[in-house]
Amino acid sequence: MPQYLATDLEDTIVALSTPQGVGAIGVVRLSGKNAVHICNEVFRGKNLLEQATHTIHFGTIRDDHDKIIDEVTVALFKEPHSYTKENVVEVSCHGSPYIIQKVIELFISYGARLAKPGEFTLRAFMNGRFDLSQAEAVADLISSQSESAHQIALQQMRGGFSNQIEQLREQLVNFAALIELELDFGEEDVEFADRQKLVDLVTTIQTLIRRLRESFTLGNAIKNGVTTVIAGRPNAGKSTLLNAILNEERAIVSDIAGTTRDTIEEVVNIKGVQFRLIDTAGIRDAQDQIEAIGVRKTMETIQKSTILLYVFDIIYTSPVEVHEDLKKLQKEGLEIIAVANKMDLDPYTKPENYVSEIIDAEHIITTSALNHMNIEHLKDSLYDIVLAKKLNSETTIVSNVRHFEALQQSYESLDRVLNGIHSGITGELLAFDIREALHHLGEITGQVDVDRDILGTIFSKFCIGK
């Protein structure tokens, strides 16, 4: 994990901002007080020191012997009108690894140093370009692999989440100031903060925090892919179903029961949401030690999953057996879709026959995985489960574990505030709990001093050059 020192921020940094490897174009980025000066030392074209911000210039990069390294274009972004709010220069050269290396080496020889992971974005945060939650959203935006993940990251980067947190803090700060004022007049036994209004405010804030907290399940699933386990008895058609959803022959299919011994995991994108599909060993009394391990892994996988696709063979599995299986497999928070498979063998089977207190008719999908019957309907059902709470450009979704934990800690501090009011504790203790709640909310956006180790952890997840 990189260590970020205060003195580092005085340096001019350089890094490749496009992916490593051969490409048509490579972009080398400089940021810092001397960025324009350093680039101007090796650039032959216009004098960059005399050019306006947000301009692009064509010329050559030359070494100390005036040998041409490459023909390039140089984009200038002068402080404070840049991503980092420092002087930034972006040199677009040909994507040869040799050329890129020589350009970076030249810049280093003139006083720049290699940037650490995420250091450009760290500087943007430190210089007030955006807050910490927005900075973290930059990394999420870069790594987003689906439309919905992209949408959540973009909304957070544009300040939607930050605005919600700031509104919560502002309301609390006003009351905290009144409580602190009471402490200055402690000997006079006065109350400037109406306790009932404080109770109402804390209750309202907790409601908002609870909603943000609850959105984490959806946000984390969308960010990392919705874990969806395919489980059921042997020969129910689980692997065939996986192949049908993926529209490729990914899993081995056989009439021999117990073919799948280990889990098989694949990712499928359904309407912009990524699902991590996990095909598992059939659930039954194992015939050998290896199969027993597979069954145990199946049960462990179900416990960690968001959605269960329970697949059953309509010919050989009775409604009673389906109900017995679901009772064993259900857990709190697990969404279940029962897949009545092999409908081609008995097209008159009715889904209503399998309805129970665990599963309703809406979540029983009839299919023939072999013939791809109703697979698109099944995909629609998966999508609808995840986005039951509609996601739009204005929806605030928490997808970051650090934010979730800070919200949880703030909620607990506010609980102590309510308990303290009801038990009549002193204003000093009340003020302490309010300050603690404010601190945890401030940790999300970086409005309070954030430990440099935490910053190191956050920005080490970025690629070098961003």
N, C-alpha and C positions, 0 to 999 in steps of 0.2 A: 504494500500500500504506500503510495507516495506521501511524503511529508511536505506540507505547504508552510513556508516561513514567510513572515512579513516582508523580509528583504527580497524574496523572490519576485514580488510584485513590482519591484523597481527595474527588473531586468527586461530586456527586449527578447521575446521568445519566437521560435520558429518551428514549424512542423508541416508535414504533408497533410493536407486536409481532404484529399481524395483517397480512395482505397489503394492499398499496396498492390504492386504487380504492374504488368505492362498494360497500358491503355492509351487511347488517343491523346488525352490531355491529363496532366497532373497539375494540381493547384498547391503551391507552397505559400503558406500564410505566415506573416510576421505581425506581431503586436507589441506595442510598447513605445516609450518616448522617442527612441531612436530608430523606429521601424523605417520611416521614410528615408532618413539619412543613410542607414545601412544599405538599403536597396539602391539608393542613388549612386553609391560608391562603385557598384558593379554593373549598373544599367547604362547602356549607351542609347540615347534617344533624346527626349526632352529632359530638361532639368526638373526632376520630380519635386524638388524643394519649392519650386515656383508655381506648381500646378495646383488647381483647385481640388477640393474634396469631391468624391463621387465622379471621378473622371478616369478614363482608360487610355493607356498609352502604349504604342507599339515600339519595340526596339530590340536590342540584343543584351544578353547577359555575358560578360567577359571576365576571364580570370585575371590574375595579377600580371600575366604576360600579354594581356590584350588579346588572348585567344578566345574566339567566340564559342561559348558553351551551347547556346541555343537562341533562336528567335522567340520572343515572348510578348505577351501583353501584360501590363501592370495596371491593376485597379487600385486607386487610392481612396482611403476612407479616413479623413482626418478627425482627430478628437474634437468634440465628444460625439461626433456623428458616425459611430461605428458600432459593431456588435459588442466590443469590449469597452466602448467609450474611451479607448486609447487610439493612438495612430495605428491604423491597420493597413497593411499592403498585401495584396493577393497576386502572386505571380503565376500566370498560366503558361506552362511550358509543355513540350511534348512529353508523353507519358513513359518515356524510357527510364527504367530504374537508375541507369547510369547518369542521365541528365539530371534527374531529381536529386540524386545523392550529391552531385557536384554543386548544384545550386545551393542546397542546404549547407554544405561544407563552406562555401564562399561566405554565406551570411554569418555563419558561426565565426569564421576567421576575422570578420569585421565587428564582432562584439555581441552577436546574438547567442542565445543558448537554446538547446532543444527543449521544447515544451513538455510538461508532464501530462499524463492523461487528464483530459477535461480542463486544462488550465485556462484555455481561452474563455470557456463558460464560467469558470471560477472568477476570473477577472471581471466578467460582465456582472456577476452577482456582487462582488466586492465593490464595484464602482457604481452600484445602484441601477444598473440597466434593467434588472428585474429581481424578484425575490427568490428565495431558495427553492420554494415549491415549483416556481416557473423554470428555474434552472434544471431541476430534476426532470421536468417534463420534456426538456430538450433531448435528454438521453432516451426517454420513452418514445419520443417522436421518431428518433433515428432507428430505434429497434422495432418499431411497430410493424407487424406483419399481416394486419388485417384492417379493414376499413373502420371497424368499431374501435380498435386499439388506437388507430391514428386519430380518430375523432376525440376520444377521451384525452389523449396527450395534447392535442392542439387546443382544446378548450382550456386545459390547465395552463398551458404555456401562455395563453392570451389573458390569463389572470382571473378566470371564473372562480376557481377554488380559492385563490388568494382573497378575492373580494368578499367571499362568504366568511372566511376566517377573520378578516379585518373588521367586518361589521360586528361579529361576535365580540372581538376584543374591545372595540370602541365603547360598546354598551357597558361592558364590565369595567373598563377604565374609569368611566364617570362615577360609578358607585365606589370603586376603590378609592378615588380621590376624596369622596365624602367621608368614607370610613377613616382614612388617614387623617382628615381634618378633625374628626372627633377625638383622635388620640392627642392632638395638640391642645385640646380643651378638656383633657381627662378629669381634671379636678372639679370641673363645673358640671359634670354629669349631663351632657347635652347629646342629642342625637340629630345629626344632619341627614343621615341616610334613613329613609323610611324603610323599615324592615320588611313590611308586607310587599312594597314595590320591589325590593331586592329579591324576595322569594319568587315573585311573579317573573322577574327578569331571568333569574337563574333557571327556573322551570322552562321558560321559553328557549333559553340557550341550550339547555340539555336536550330539548326536543329536536333542535336543529342538529346538534352533535350526534344524537342517536340516529337521525336520518342519514347523515354523512357516514357514520360508522357502518350502518346496515348496507350502504351502497358498496362497501369494500368487497363483499362476496362477489358481486357482479363485476366490479372493476378489476379485481385481481384475476378473475376467471377470463375476462376479455383480454387482459394484458398478457397472460401466460398461456392461454388456451383452456377451454372448458374440459376438465377431465371427465370423460364419458366411458364407463366400463360396460363391455358387452359380456353378459353372464347368463348362465342357464345350465340345464342338464346336458350331458353328452348327446351328440347327434341332434341337437335342437336346430342347428343351422347357424351357429354364431359366426364361424369363420366365413361361411357363404355370405352372411349379412355384411360383415366387414368388407369383403370384396365388392359387394354390390354398392355399398355407400361410396367406396373409393373408386368404383368403376375400373378396377384392375384386379388381377389375380395375385393378391399380396399374401394371403394365408393359404396353407395347404388344406384342401378339402378332401375328406374321405368318409366312407360309410362306416369305417371302423371307429367305435366309440373310444374317446380318450386320445384322439390324434394330437390335440393341442395340449402340450405339457407345460409350456412356459407362456408368459404374456407376450403379445405382439402389439406394438404401439405404432400408430400412424396419425398424421394430422390431416384434417380436411377442412376447407374453408367453405362455410355455408352462409351466403348472403353477407359476407364481410366479417363473420365471427369464426374464429378458429376453434375447432374441437379436437381434443387429443383422444382418439378412439383407442381403447385397449381391449383387445380380444383375449379372453382368459380360458383356462382349463375348465372343462365341464364339472359341475358340482354333483358329486355322488360319493358313495363309499369307495374310496380308492382301492384299486386292484393291486397296486405295488407301491413301493416307497417313493419312486419318482413322481407318480401321479398324485400321491398324497401331498408332496411338496407343492405341486401345481395347484391343487385345490386350496391349500392354505394360502398361497399367494393370491389366489382369486379373492378370497374373503378379505385379505388385507387390502387389496386394491379397491374393493368396494367401499371399505371404511374411509378411504382417502378421496373418494370421487364425489363429483357434484351431481352427475346424472348416471342412472343405471338403466341400460337397455336390457331388460329381462326377456330373453328369447325362449319361447317354448314351442314344442311340436304339437300341433292341434290334434294329430292322430293318436299319439301315445301319451299325452299329458292331460289329465282330467282337470276340471275347474278346482276341485278340492286340492289336487297336488300343486296347482299354480298358487293357490292361497297359502298353502303350507310353505312353499319356497319363498314367497314374498315376505311372510312373517319373519323368516330367518334372515332375510337380506336387508330389510328396511332399517334405516337409522334416521335420527333427527337431521333435517336439512337436506336429505337425499331426495332428489326428484326422480320419479320412476316412470318409465314408459314400458308397458308390457307389449312385446312384439309377438303376435300370434302368427307363427310361421308355417309354411307349407300349405297355404290356402289352395294351391293348385290341386292338392289331393282331396280336399273336401271344401268346395267353394260355398257350401251352404252353412258353414259354421258361423254362429252369431257372436260378436264381441261381448254382448250383454251377458252371455253365460258366465263370463269370467270376472264380472264386476264384484268387488268386495269393499270392505271398509278401508282397505289399503289402496285400491286402484279403482278409478271411475272409468266410465265408457270412453270419455274423451281421451284418456291416456292409454287406451288399448288400440294398437294399430295392427290391422291384418295385412300380412305380406306373403309373398312368395319370393324369398331372397334369390332363389335359383333363377327365376324368370324376371327379376327386378320389378316385381309388382308392388306398387305403393311405396317405393323407395323415396321418391320425391316428396310424398306426403309425410313420410317419417322424418326427412330432413327439415321440412317446414315445422314439424312438431318440436324438434330439437331447438330450432331457432326461436320459436315462440316461447319455450320454457325460459331460455336465457334472457330474452328481452320482453318478459311479461311486463316489467316496468319500462315503459318506452324510453328509448335513448334518443335524444335530439341534441342540437348544438347548444342548447341552454341548460342541459342537465348536468349537474355537478356530481361526478362519480369519483370516489376515492379508490385509487389503484395502487397506492404506495404503502408498504408495510410500516415505514417510519411515520407516515402521516396518521395511519390508523392507530398506532400505539400512542402517539401524542394526543390524539382525540380521546382515547380511552383514559389516559392519565388526567387530562383536563376534566373529563366527566366525573371521575372519582373525586377530584379536588372540589368540584361544585357540589357533589354529594355531601362532602364534609361541611361546606358552607351552609347548606340547608339544615343539616343536623345541628350545626352550631347555633343557628338562629333559633331553632325550636327548643334547644336546651339552654339558651340564654348565655352563651359563652361571651367572653370579653371581646371588645372591638379589636384588640391587638391580635388575638387568635383568628378572628374572622378575616382581618386584613391579610394575615399570612396565607390562609387558604385561597383567598381571591388572587393574591399575587402568584401563588403556585399555579392556579388555573390559567392565568394570563401568560405565565412563563411557558407552559406546555403548548398553548396556542401559538405563541411567538416562535417556538422552536420550528414549527412547520414552515413558516415563511422567512425565518432568519431575522425576525425583528428583535430577538434577544441574541446575545453573544452565543454562537454555536461552537462547541469544542472543536479544535482543529483536527482531532482524530476523526470526529464525525464528518467534517468536511472532506477529509482524506478518503474516507470510506465512500462517500457519495460520489465524488468526482473521479475516483479511481475506476469507476464503472464505465466512464466515457471512453471513447476512442481517442487516441492522440490526434490532435489537430482540430478538436472541437471544444 
